[in-house]
Amino acid sequence: MPITDSFKARLYPQLERITSHFGTPFHIYDASGIRATGEQVKETFSPAGTFREYFAVKALPNPAILKLMHSMGFGFDCSSVPELMLARRIGARGEEIMYTSNNTSQEDFLVAADEGGCILNLDDISLVAKVPVMPELICFRYNPGNRRSGNAIIGKPEEAKYGVSHEQIVDAYRQAQQRGARRFGLHTMLASNELDYSYMVQTAAMLLEMCRQLELELNIRMEFINIGGGLGIPYTPEARPLDLAAMGREISRLMQDFRANYGYSPALYMESGRFMTGPHGVLVTRVINRKEIYRTYVGVDSCMSSLMRPGMYGAYHHIEAPGAEDRAEEVVDVVGSLCENNDKFAIQRTLPKLVEDDLLVIQDTGAHGQAMGFNYNGKLRPQELLMREDGSVERIRRAETIEDYFATLHFEENILAAEK
């Protein structure tokens, strides 16, 4: 979606000053916008009963952002040991962290049990026997298979590598009970960047139905359901945003009806990442070249190492050129310097005629932007900045350096001799 009017009004007048101070390229995030979305989410789902957002760390794994989330009472959804460590370093402990991993190693389970533990969200029935010490509270990621259709991005549930199947789910909880679990939660994740709120309502209904089945078969009650993440944002200007208010009303009604029918209801959790931060970040990059061959190419000082979604998925990210709005328009490809032909931020996009030294603002990079960066071709990931709520701007991650790139080549010699 286009940058919010509020963020634009605060960022664009300062853009030259910010770029003069920090250089380009950089991702910059809007603390005010993130907080506003967080408070909106809390208010929207409060009628459901007990509610908690577990921010998906994979979307934007920066301690400054995690601290902001924690200040709103949010927990963290982690899927790797480094993500666990990030959450713990900003003060999250115990049930403030949900560890949703797959193909999890023994070493990872041991780290998860450290420092007060976390909510283990197991992805496979075989993991029940592999958890070194079964915690009191356990959760399973449910995959309904062909009982639900996945959305266009995440694909069919029966083809996904994630989750415990419908046929296994009851036995998974039974085995966890036998190993000592006494408290339980139920999770699923079936959509990605979904703009149809009714899909998420159907997911909540599915989990509540499964809660009832598990209670009848095993005499256990779910303390919470986690409907996962996947709330979408409208990347294109013409796309309609997710109707969060309608989603909140309908899911709250489901939770209230469950409580009326059965005398209790589980807490409602979800693990949004993109929805929380995606619209509140932009990539600022500078035009450094124009190339006129069969097309016009506008070259910038960033590449796919800064934002891989357009090249990897063909994803659309809206682009503005502050200060160039009154120029005649032209159709161009906006490209980086990576030695890959898909290193393009925009293909045949209508933009004002751009010249060297113009600044471009590539929007909706607050999730899966910096986080998905990589070092192919020796390219380095950019710095991250945060526009604080008082309007000041701070660096919250420095740019990678060539020394970082070569760091893993400094090690003690270690050779296994050939057999004789």
C-alpha positions as CSV (number, residue, x, y, z in Angstrom):
1,M,0.0,0.0,0.0
2,P,1.2,3.6,-0.4
3,I,3.2,4.9,2.5
4,T,0.8,6.2,5.2
5,D,0.1,9.9,5.1
6,S,1.5,10.3,8.6
7,F,4.8,8.5,7.9
8,K,5.1,10.4,4.6
9,A,4.5,13.8,6.2
10,R,7.3,13.0,8.7
11,L,9.8,11.3,6.5
12,Y,9.8,13.1,3.1
13,P,10.6,16.6,4.4
14,Q,13.6,15.1,6.2
15,L,14.7,12.7,3.5
16,E,17.6,14.7,2.1
17,R,18.8,15.5,5.6
18,I,18.6,11.8,6.6
19,T,20.4,10.6,3.5
20,S,23.1,13.2,4.0
21,H,23.7,12.0,7.5
22,F,23.4,8.2,7.1
23,G,24.0,7.7,3.4
24,T,22.1,5.3,1.2
25,P,20.7,2.7,0.9
26,F,18.8,2.0,4.1
27,H,15.5,0.5,5.4
28,I,13.7,3.0,7.7
29,Y,10.9,2.0,10.0
30,D,8.1,4.1,11.5
31,A,7.8,3.5,15.3
32,S,4.6,5.5,15.5
33,G,3.0,3.5,12.7
34,I,4.0,0.1,14.2
35,R,2.6,1.1,17.6
36,A,-0.6,2.3,16.1
37,T,-1.1,-1.0,14.3
38,G,-0.3,-2.9,17.5
39,E,-2.8,-1.0,19.6
40,Q,-5.4,-1.4,16.8
41,V,-4.9,-5.2,16.9
42,K,-5.2,-5.4,20.6
43,E,-8.4,-3.4,20.7
44,T,-9.9,-5.3,17.8
45,F,-9.6,-8.7,19.4
46,S,-10.2,-7.7,23.0
47,P,-13.9,-8.8,22.9
48,A,-12.7,-12.4,22.1
49,G,-11.4,-12.7,25.7
50,T,-7.8,-13.2,26.6
51,F,-5.8,-12.2,23.5
52,R,-2.1,-12.0,22.7
53,E,-0.1,-11.2,19.6
54,Y,3.1,-13.2,19.2
55,F,5.1,-11.1,16.7
56,A,6.7,-13.3,14.0
57,V,10.4,-12.5,14.5
58,K,11.3,-13.7,11.1
59,A,9.5,-10.7,9.6
60,L,11.8,-8.1,11.1
61,P,14.5,-9.6,13.5
62,N,15.8,-6.4,15.0
63,P,16.1,-5.9,18.8
64,A,14.8,-2.3,18.5
65,I,11.6,-3.5,16.9
66,L,11.3,-6.4,19.3
67,K,11.5,-4.0,22.2
68,L,8.7,-1.9,20.7
69,M,6.6,-5.0,20.4
70,H,7.4,-6.1,24.0
71,S,6.4,-2.7,25.3
72,M,2.9,-3.4,23.9
73,G,2.7,-6.7,25.8
74,F,3.3,-8.8,22.8
75,G,5.1,-12.1,22.8
76,F,7.3,-13.6,20.0
77,D,7.0,-16.4,17.6
78,C,10.4,-17.9,16.9
79,S,11.4,-20.6,14.5
80,S,15.2,-20.8,15.1
81,V,17.7,-20.6,17.9
82,P,19.0,-17.1,16.9
83,E,15.4,-15.9,16.9
84,L,14.9,-17.3,20.4
85,M,18.1,-15.6,21.5
86,L,17.0,-12.3,20.1
87,A,13.7,-12.5,22.0
88,R,15.4,-13.4,25.2
89,R,18.0,-10.6,24.8
90,I,15.2,-8.0,24.9
91,G,13.7,-9.5,28.1
92,A,11.1,-12.0,26.8
93,R,10.8,-15.1,28.9
94,G,8.7,-18.3,29.3
95,E,5.3,-18.2,27.8
96,E,6.0,-14.9,26.1
97,I,7.9,-16.9,23.5
98,M,6.4,-19.6,21.2
99,Y,9.0,-21.8,19.5
100,T,7.5,-23.1,16.3
101,S,10.2,-24.9,14.5
102,N,10.3,-27.9,12.1
103,N,12.9,-30.6,11.7
104,T,14.1,-29.6,15.2
105,S,17.4,-30.9,16.5
106,Q,18.1,-32.1,20.0
107,E,20.5,-29.1,20.4
108,D,17.7,-26.7,19.5
109,F,15.3,-28.3,22.0
110,L,17.9,-27.9,24.8
111,V,18.3,-24.2,24.0
112,A,14.5,-23.8,24.0
113,A,14.4,-25.2,27.5
114,D,17.0,-22.7,28.8
115,E,16.3,-19.5,30.6
116,G,12.8,-20.3,31.7
117,G,11.8,-22.2,28.6
118,C,9.1,-21.2,26.2
119,I,5.9,-22.6,24.7
120,L,7.0,-25.6,22.5
121,N,4.8,-25.8,19.4
122,L,5.7,-29.1,17.9
123,D,5.5,-29.6,14.2
124,D,5.6,-33.4,14.0
125,I,4.2,-36.3,16.1
126,S,7.7,-37.9,16.0
127,L,9.1,-35.0,18.0
128,V,7.1,-36.0,21.1
129,A,9.6,-38.7,21.9
130,K,12.5,-36.5,21.0
131,V,11.9,-33.6,23.4
132,P,14.5,-34.2,26.1
133,V,12.2,-33.2,28.9
134,M,8.5,-32.8,28.1
135,P,7.3,-29.4,29.5
136,E,4.1,-29.0,31.4
137,L,2.6,-26.9,28.6
138,I,2.8,-28.2,25.0
139,C,1.2,-27.2,21.7
140,F,0.9,-28.8,18.3
141,R,0.8,-27.3,14.9
142,Y,-2.2,-28.8,13.2
143,N,-2.3,-29.4,9.4
144,P,-5.8,-30.2,8.3
145,G,-4.8,-31.5,4.9
146,N,-7.5,-31.5,2.2
147,R,-10.1,-30.4,4.8
148,R,-9.0,-26.8,4.1
149,S,-7.7,-25.1,1.0
150,G,-4.5,-23.1,1.4
151,N,-4.3,-19.6,-0.2
152,A,-2.4,-18.8,-3.3
153,I,0.9,-18.1,-1.6
154,I,1.2,-20.8,1.0
155,G,-0.3,-23.6,-1.2
156,K,-2.3,-26.7,-0.4
157,P,-2.0,-27.8,3.2
158,E,-1.6,-31.5,2.2
159,E,1.5,-30.4,0.2
160,A,3.1,-28.4,3.0
161,K,6.0,-29.8,5.1
162,Y,4.5,-28.3,8.2
163,G,2.3,-29.7,10.9
164,V,0.7,-32.8,12.4
165,S,-1.9,-34.4,10.2
166,H,-5.6,-34.7,11.0
167,E,-5.1,-38.4,11.5
168,Q,-2.3,-37.9,13.9
169,I,-3.4,-35.0,16.0
170,V,-5.4,-36.9,18.7
171,D,-2.5,-39.4,19.2
172,A,0.0,-36.6,19.4
173,Y,-1.7,-35.1,22.4
174,R,-2.2,-38.5,23.9
175,Q,1.5,-39.2,23.6
176,A,2.4,-35.8,25.1
177,Q,0.0,-36.6,28.1
178,Q,1.8,-39.9,28.6
179,R,5.2,-38.0,28.7
180,G,3.9,-35.7,31.4
181,A,2.3,-32.7,29.6
182,R,-0.7,-31.3,31.6
183,R,-1.4,-28.0,29.8
184,F,-2.2,-27.7,26.1
185,G,-2.6,-25.3,23.2
186,L,-3.5,-25.7,19.5
187,H,-1.9,-23.9,16.6
188,T,-2.2,-23.8,12.8
189,M,-0.8,-21.7,10.0
190,L,-2.6,-22.0,6.7
191,A,-2.3,-18.6,4.8
192,S,0.3,-16.0,3.8
193,N,-0.5,-12.4,3.0
194,E,-4.3,-13.2,3.0
195,L,-6.5,-10.2,2.4
196,D,-9.8,-12.1,2.7
197,Y,-10.6,-11.9,6.4
198,S,-13.2,-14.7,6.2
199,Y,-10.4,-17.2,5.7
200,M,-9.0,-16.4,9.1
201,V,-12.5,-16.6,10.7
202,Q,-12.8,-20.1,9.2
203,T,-9.4,-21.0,10.7
204,A,-10.6,-20.0,14.2
205,A,-13.8,-22.0,13.8
206,M,-11.8,-25.0,12.7
207,L,-9.5,-24.8,15.7
208,L,-12.4,-24.4,18.1
209,E,-14.1,-27.5,16.6
210,M,-10.8,-29.4,17.1
211,C,-10.6,-28.2,20.7
212,R,-14.0,-29.7,21.4
213,Q,-13.0,-33.0,19.7
214,L,-9.8,-33.2,21.8
215,E,-11.7,-32.6,25.0
216,L,-14.2,-35.3,24.2
217,E,-11.6,-37.9,23.2
218,L,-8.8,-37.1,25.8
219,N,-10.5,-35.1,28.5
220,I,-8.2,-32.2,28.0
221,R,-9.0,-28.5,27.5
222,M,-7.0,-26.2,25.3
223,E,-5.7,-23.1,27.1
224,F,-5.3,-21.3,23.8
225,I,-5.8,-21.5,20.1
226,N,-3.2,-19.8,17.8
227,I,-4.7,-19.0,14.4
228,G,-1.2,-18.3,13.1
229,G,-0.1,-15.3,11.0
230,G,-0.7,-14.6,7.4
231,L,-2.8,-11.4,7.7
232,G,-2.1,-9.6,4.4
233,I,-1.3,-6.0,3.4
234,P,-2.2,-4.4,0.1
235,Y,1.0,-3.9,-1.7
236,T,-0.6,-2.4,-4.8
237,P,-2.3,1.0,-4.6
238,E,-5.6,-0.4,-5.9
239,A,-5.8,-3.4,-3.5
240,R,-8.3,-3.3,-0.7
241,P,-6.9,-3.7,2.8
242,L,-7.8,-6.6,5.1
243,D,-11.1,-5.8,7.0
244,L,-9.6,-6.3,10.4
245,A,-12.6,-4.9,12.2
246,A,-14.9,-7.5,10.6
247,M,-12.4,-10.3,11.3
248,G,-12.3,-9.2,15.0
249,R,-16.1,-9.1,15.3
250,E,-16.6,-12.5,13.8
251,I,-13.8,-14.3,15.6
252,S,-14.9,-12.7,18.9
253,R,-18.4,-14.0,18.3
254,L,-17.1,-17.5,17.7
255,M,-15.2,-17.3,21.0
256,Q,-18.2,-16.0,22.9
257,D,-20.4,-18.7,21.5
258,F,-17.9,-21.4,22.4
259,R,-17.9,-20.0,26.0
260,A,-21.7,-19.9,26.2
261,N,-21.9,-23.5,24.9
262,Y,-19.1,-25.2,27.0
263,G,-18.6,-22.9,30.0
264,Y,-15.1,-21.9,29.0
265,S,-13.1,-20.7,26.0
266,P,-9.4,-20.8,25.2
267,A,-7.3,-17.7,24.9
268,L,-6.9,-16.3,21.4
269,Y,-3.3,-16.0,20.1
270,M,-2.0,-15.0,16.7
271,E,1.5,-14.4,15.2
272,S,1.3,-11.6,12.7
273,G,4.6,-10.3,11.3
274,R,3.9,-8.7,7.9
275,F,0.7,-7.0,9.1
276,M,2.5,-5.5,12.1
277,T,5.5,-4.0,10.4
278,G,5.3,-4.4,6.6
279,P,3.5,-1.1,5.7
280,H,5.7,0.8,8.2
281,G,9.0,0.4,6.5
282,V,10.5,1.6,3.3
283,L,13.8,1.1,1.4
284,V,15.5,4.4,0.4
285,T,17.9,4.1,-2.4
286,R,19.6,6.5,-4.8
287,V,19.6,6.5,-8.6
288,I,23.2,6.0,-9.9
289,N,22.8,5.2,-13.5
290,R,20.5,5.2,-16.6
291,K,20.9,2.7,-19.3
292,E,19.2,3.1,-22.6
293,I,19.1,-0.1,-24.7
294,Y,16.0,-2.1,-25.7
295,R,14.4,-0.7,-22.5
296,T,15.3,2.1,-20.2
297,Y,16.9,0.8,-17.0
298,V,17.2,3.0,-13.9
299,G,20.1,1.6,-11.8
300,V,20.1,2.2,-8.0
301,D,22.7,1.7,-5.3
302,S,20.8,-1.3,-3.8
303,C,20.0,-4.7,-5.1
304,M,18.2,-7.9,-4.2
305,S,20.4,-8.2,-1.1
306,S,18.3,-5.4,0.3
307,L,14.9,-6.6,-0.9
308,M,14.6,-10.0,-2.7
309,R,10.8,-10.2,-2.9
310,P,10.4,-8.7,-6.3
311,G,13.1,-10.8,-7.8
312,M,12.2,-14.0,-6.0
313,Y,8.4,-13.8,-6.1
314,G,7.6,-11.2,-8.7
315,A,6.2,-9.2,-5.9
316,Y,5.0,-5.6,-6.4
317,H,6.4,-2.9,-4.2
318,H,5.2,0.6,-4.8
319,I,7.9,3.2,-5.6
320,E,7.8,7.0,-5.3
321,A,10.5,9.6,-6.2
322,P,10.1,12.5,-3.8
323,G,10.7,15.8,-5.5
324,A,10.2,14.4,-9.0
325,E,6.4,14.2,-9.0
326,D,5.9,17.0,-11.5
327,R,8.2,15.6,-14.2
328,A,7.0,13.9,-17.3
329,E,6.4,10.2,-16.9
330,E,8.3,7.3,-18.5
331,V,8.2,3.5,-18.4
332,V,11.3,1.9,-16.9
333,D,12.8,-1.1,-15.1
334,V,14.3,-0.2,-11.8
335,V,17.3,-2.5,-11.3
336,G,20.2,-3.2,-9.0
337,S,23.8,-4.3,-9.6
338,L,23.5,-8.1,-8.9
339,C,24.7,-10.4,-11.6
340,E,21.2,-11.8,-12.0
341,N,18.6,-10.7,-14.6
342,N,15.8,-10.9,-12.0
343,D,17.6,-8.2,-9.8
344,K,14.7,-5.8,-10.5
345,F,12.7,-3.8,-8.1
346,A,10.2,-2.8,-10.8
347,I,9.5,-4.0,-14.3
348,Q,8.0,-1.7,-16.9
349,R,6.8,0.7,-14.2
350,T,5.5,4.1,-15.0
351,L,7.5,6.7,-12.9
352,P,8.6,10.3,-13.2
353,K,11.6,10.7,-15.5
354,L,14.5,9.8,-13.2
355,V,18.0,11.2,-13.2
356,E,21.2,10.3,-11.3
357,D,21.1,11.3,-7.7
358,D,17.3,11.1,-7.4
359,L,16.1,9.3,-4.3
360,L,13.6,6.4,-4.6
361,V,11.3,5.2,-1.8
362,I,10.5,1.6,-2.2
363,Q,7.5,0.9,0.0
364,D,6.2,-1.9,2.3
365,T,9.7,-3.3,3.1
366,G,9.0,-3.4,6.9
367,A,8.6,-7.2,6.7
368,H,10.7,-9.8,4.8
369,G,12.9,-7.1,3.4
370,Q,16.2,-6.9,5.4
371,A,15.3,-10.2,7.0
372,M,15.5,-12.1,3.6
373,G,18.7,-10.4,2.6
374,F,21.6,-12.5,1.4
375,N,25.2,-12.3,0.2
376,Y,25.2,-13.8,-3.2
377,N,27.7,-12.1,-5.6
378,G,29.4,-10.7,-2.5
379,K,26.6,-8.1,-2.0
380,L,26.2,-6.7,1.4
381,R,23.0,-5.9,3.3
382,P,22.2,-2.3,4.1
383,Q,21.7,-0.4,7.4
384,E,18.4,-0.2,9.2
385,L,17.1,3.1,10.7
386,L,14.2,3.8,13.0
387,M,12.1,7.0,13.0
388,R,11.3,7.3,16.7
389,E,8.0,8.5,17.9
390,D,9.5,11.9,18.7
391,G,10.7,12.3,15.1
392,S,14.4,11.6,15.6
393,V,16.1,8.9,13.6
394,E,18.5,6.3,14.9
395,R,20.5,3.6,13.3
396,I,19.4,0.2,14.6
397,R,21.6,-1.9,12.5
398,R,24.8,-0.9,10.7
399,A,25.4,-1.9,7.1
400,E,27.4,-5.1,6.5
401,T,31.1,-4.6,5.6
402,I,33.5,-6.5,3.5
403,E,35.1,-7.6,6.8
404,D,31.8,-9.2,7.8
405,Y,31.7,-11.0,4.4
406,F,35.2,-12.5,4.9
407,A,34.7,-13.2,8.7
408,T,33.9,-16.9,8.3
409,L,37.1,-17.5,6.3
410,H,39.1,-16.8,9.5
411,F,39.3,-20.1,11.4
412,E,41.7,-22.6,12.9
413,E,42.9,-25.2,10.5
414,N,41.1,-28.5,10.9
415,I,42.0,-31.4,8.6
416,L,40.8,-35.0,8.8
417,A,43.7,-37.1,7.4
418,A,43.1,-39.5,4.6
419,E,42.7,-43.1,5.6
420,K,45.8,-45.3,5.0
